């Protein structure tokens, strides 16, 4: 039986080749390097106080950045879709600036404005709030680089959402909050969850924007990516591979969890329909 899609075998072969060369081969090399560490040394590396502290800093700040992006990103997508105002196209274009801007440039810019003599940092210093060279700066840099993931995944779903269902719910006496909770949010949930998970994953792996504003103080503002880079500079390749492989495994588990939640939500929506 001939293939329905012309050139399927060729396109499929090119896709698999690209996947193997660009994704699977580097991942396999990383896992092989980490496997040479040995279980005893792997446990020693991952349970060292400095490694545990870097994981705590990374996950805590990434969670804070994702929580901020979940609220602000949803609100921004809502404004861009539901309202018309001067400068809307400019604001819509600015959402993609973190994608186009080199992360190192973003880190330098954030450090400049949040330093104690910066535009924002000077004002915050009067209240005893330190952002640059503190965990708050790490969360700020992560939020800046990952906000487009939430906006761009939620925005198309909002645009396709039929307004007659909301109008029907309002006609039946539902409040605005109940319409959002029972009509809009269930339709947005899969895309919203995907956007938040991508933002969290991007925050975990962010390096360029964070390394400038963090101050890189061990046990306080040192992230996992920087610790792996330090181990590479020390020519401790097994330790760097072990740390990187652990982050890879955690990211993979995160994606599996998100996919499982989305599949469960889709099955539930089908049963309710």
Secondary structure, 3 states (H helix, E strand, C coil): CCCCCCCHHHHHHHHHHHHHHHHHHHHHHHHHHHHCCCHHHHHHHHCCHHHHHHHHHHHHHHHHHHHHHHHHHHHHHHHHHHCCCCCHHHHHHHCCHHHHCCHHHHHHHHHHHHCCCCHHHHHHHCCCCCCCCCHHHHHHHHHHHHHHHHHHHHHHHHHHCCHHHHHHHHHCCCCHHHHHHHHHHHHHHHHHHHHHHHHHHHHHHCCHHHHHHHCCCCCCCCCHHHHHHHHHHCCCHHHHHHHHHHHHHHHHHHHHHHHHHHHHHHHHHHHHC
